[in-house]
Amino acid sequence: MTDRIDARHLPFIAVDPPGATDLDQAFHAEVNGDGYRVHYAIADVGAFIEPGGAMDREARERGTTLYSPDLRTPLHPPIVSEDRASLLAGTEKPSVLWTIDLDARGEPSDWKLERCTVRIAEAITYREAQDRIDAGNDPVLSLLKTIGLLRQEREADRGGVSLNLPAQEVVERDGNYALEYDESIPVEGWNAQISLLTGIVAGTAMYEAGVGILRTLPPTRKQDLRKLRRQARALAVEWPDDVDYSDFIRTVTPDTPTNSAFLLKAARSFRGAGYIGFTSGQPDFAEHGAIASIYAHVTAPLRRLVDRFGIEILLALSAGTEPPAWAIEALDELPSLMGRAKSKDSALERAMVDFAETMVLAPHIGEEFEGFVVDVDKQRDRATIQVCDPAVVSRMKPDGLELAEELRLRLTAVDTSKRTVDFEVLR
């Protein structure tokens, strides 16, 4: 392993959800002439894993960390992912450190990546970060807002989209449980822009060098956008005819059940996400349609397999040396490994949401609810129904149902073992 740069003079802040212990990233920034300098520390998982060793082989089988309400199935052993490599508060840790210079408009002008030792001054929640930004007494977090806003403007210029996606959560009310969409806060978007910036810089560097692995996504198809407009009408989300998708979607916030449902539908309008590895020249298709840029996953190596390989290639590119052979040899296999991992992750998430919906609805059999038809798939002989409150999605036979139709529904059955709920339409 190469010698490390000492970067412990920079007081890094990790911003993560409450209770997180597998901390991949930590942020610091400063004014740099007319622009800014972003320091982004990423957990150096490569310092703990021998290529071809037991942890490497097992990580390739898992592909990603899986999260459920009471269990985390980590990509790497907890001693690595939640202790030795995690950027925990008050620790000094090995890191791969991005230094990205931005001009006054927030566009990257230079970058480097090197192995460092960093000091994590704090690890705080998004809510704590937002409160300190609002109070205006934290210069580093104030720069997170400034840079985040600039990057959101540049994203709009590109025609890119960062969806403000809600998450369903179970909440307790007077001894009963309800299913609601959570409320996002601005700092989550600003923080995400730092990760997106890093991924864009990383992807562009690998693309220009003709070696690496990119995250790709085809642009939204016209027929999918037409369908999404119909779903907006179904949910009473006002989408003016003369406003295109990328401009409109940035105005939608997940502050109502119908807005939240529409954002989830919008996320599914992008299809075909994947990875492409390349070793001898630039691939024919390289762009991520939602980000509207070349892009790579390199900021979550504790939780996502592919990031470690991209990081090692970029460390070599930054140093002007040849990437390690073991990283190059994995590029053909990584897309399929990550595809299988994503399938497992999606199936687990859907199962958890379905189960939560059955638990919340079980005491309400026979009650009536309002909903909308948000999709009719005649080929699969099913319609998708969005219940407004609680935030539940259900499917039923499409007989006589029309897209955008407003419905009065009665809950007729709940099966928690099969994770299914049944509604009937009241005419």
Buried (B, 14 or more C-beta within 10 A) or exposed (E): EEEBBEBBEBEBBBBBEEEBBBBBBBBBBEEBEEBBBBBBBBBBBBBBBEBEEEBBEEBBEBBBBBBEEEEBEBBBBEEBBBEBBBBBBEBEBBBBBBBBBBBEEBBBEEBBBBBBBBBBBBBBBBEBBBBBBEEEEBEBBBBBBBBBBBBBEBBBEEBBBBBBBBBBBBEEEEEEBBBBBBEBBBBBBBBBBBBBBBBBBBBBBBBEBEBBBBBBBBBBBEEBBEBBBBBBEBBBBEBEEEEEBBEBBBEBEBEBBBBBBBBBBBEEBBEEBBBBBBBEEBBEEBBBBBBBBBBBBBBBBBBBBBBBBBBBBBBBBBEEEEBBEEBBEBBEEBBEBBEEBBEBBEEBBEEBBBBBBBBBBBEBEEEEBEBBBBBBEEEEEBBBBBBBBBBBBBBBEBEEBEBBBEBEBBBEEBEBEEBBBBBEBEE
